[in-house]
């Protein structure tokens, strides 16, 4: 599978951060905060449904109303078309929800 580099990712999905885990893999990440725990759960349920449809699953960490989403293709050890597609779907889901983007270095 073709891997996407940071420049291409920034053009296609500018709201996502490109990261490198040294000697391991490259991935994309997005952190969001919802007004309530319930709204975060509703978002996650929609995310799960899309993961199943696409048959490509992201990693996430949920901390009450904050969610960190991370995706990469395990077999390629980097960001592929499937990850870009999933990120765009997640962006579309987020458009329907009240949320804030958590900036880099912001907790």
C-alpha positions, 0 to 999 in steps of 0.5 A: 500500500502507498504511504502518505507523507506529512506534506500530503497529509497536511493537504488532504486532512489539515485538522490531523497531526502527523506523528512518528513513533521512532523505529516503529510507525507513522500515524495521524492523530486528532484530539477533541473535547465534547461539552459532556460525557454523553456527547462524547459517547454518542460520537464514539458510537458513530465512530464504531459504526463507521469503523465496522463499515470501512473494516479499518479501526482506529485506536482511541483514548477516551477520558470523560469528555476528551477523546484522542484518535490515532490511526495508521495501517499496521501492515504498512506501518504508516498512513495509507489511503484507508487512514485518510478515508477514515480521517475524512469520515471522522471529520464528517462525523465531528461536523454534526457534533458540538466539540472543540479541537484540543491543540498540540501541547494542550491537555 
